[in-house]
């Protein structure tokens, strides 16, 4: 553990650590404006937890992002005493991937015993209108859309899309490539990662390695790589992860912003038996599947086989836009659909 604290809050935080028997935790007490330099120095020291006081600098966001790139596995707990949702300084730090935010220093003791917070917990700092603490019920879809808008606008963390095949040969690669090509066509820096059966080299006609290589403008491809490394690089706005044919549990473990499963034709649906109870959106190429699932409550998006190669034609874009609507920023989504 390591702590960077502004003078005014330091005594209270140090007392919390002492009460936990953590007197030996390295603590750097700084004045206002000294936070970025202190973070740069702290990045040289490996630690599991970093306690950071927002008062160390009014604009910590970029410095925290640089720290994150060097220490991606460190849990950062932000002390934001007295701050309220809508505070731009806290929002900038949250956008850099810090989700543990404490407004009452006395709560630090309890937070240290809890698992790391997630983005949904910190969503209120990105947009106070979606705060669940405001008293109203807010749908998870609205929360996700607001969060995605913030993330894409700031390019702080790529939006992760994971695509799984419900069986071998259902077209997972072609569907994933089409989604990636669509995003690149909307001027988003996108990378496609093949993690399943090798076929990307045949489709692209190029040698594909673990390092992202340009395939088309704003469209990179790679394979057999730890996708979290690509997330941490923050060089792309969208990542499309092609898992190939896997069990539902493997798709769920990605914890992606959008998880999709590609179905076989209706005549071969028995091959996807393990997926029938999975609560994920499906991609179908056979219109008969849409009718089959209509009364089940499952989301089924059409992407006909003839539109799966990344051609960028208008009809293909309409299908892709519909599939990706929950993770497209609202203004861009409306423009694609012809609303503005």
C-alpha positions, 0 to 999 in steps of 0.5 A: 500500500502507498498513499499520496495525501494533501496536508489538510486531510492527511491526519484523518487518513493516517489515523484510519491506517494506524487503527488498522495496524498499518503504521508502516504504510509509505505516506507522501504528504504533498501540497496542492498542485504537487499531485502529478509529480508525486504520482510519477514518483509513486509509479516507480514503486510496485504496490497493490493499493494506492490511496490518492487525495483529490486535493493533491491537485485540481486536475489529476485525471491525466496524471492518474492515466499515466500512472495506470499505464505503468501500474495497471494492476494497482487498485486506486482509492480516491479520497474526494472528501466533501465532493458531490456527483458532477464534480469535474475533477473527480469525473476526470479521475473516474474516466481514467479507470478509478472507481473507488471514490470516498467522500467520507474519510471515515468510510475508508476502513470499510472500503479497504475490506471490500473488493474493488468497485466497478464502473457502475458504482462510479457512474454517478461521477460521470453524470449525476443524472444517473446516480442511483443514490438520487432516489429514483430507479434508473435502468442499467441500459441508461447507465451503460449508454451514459458511461459509454458516451463518456468513455468514447468521448474521452478515449480513456478506456476502450469499449470492449465487445466480446463475440462468441460462437454458439458452435463451430462454423456459425460465422463468428469471425465474419460477424466480428470483423463486420462489427469492427469494420463498421466502427472503424467506418464511423471513424473510431480507432478499432482493433479486432482480436482473434482468440478462437479458431485461426481464420483471420489470415485467410480472410484478410490475406495478411500475416497476423501476429500478436501486435495490432497491425493495420488492416484498413483505415482506423482498423487494426487486427491481431490474434492470440493476445491477452485482450486486457493488454490491449485495453491497458494500452488505450490506443483504440476506442473499441475492441472487438474480441472474437472468442470463437466457439466457446461455452457461455461461461467463457463469454461471461468471464470477459465482463465486456461492455457488450457480449454477443453470441452468434447462432447457427441456422434454425435447422442446426439450432440443436448445436447451440443447446448449451446457449439456449438459457444464456442471457446474452443478445444473439446474432442470427443470419437466418430470419427464421430464428427471429420468429423462433425467439420472438416470444422467449424474451431473448434479444436476437439481432439480425446480421444476414450471412450475405452482409457479414463480410466487412463491405461497409454498404448501407444495409450492412451498416444498418444491421451493425448499428442496430446490434451496437446501439447500446454502446454507440454515443447517442449523437453518433447513433442518431446520425447513423439512423438518420435522426439528425 
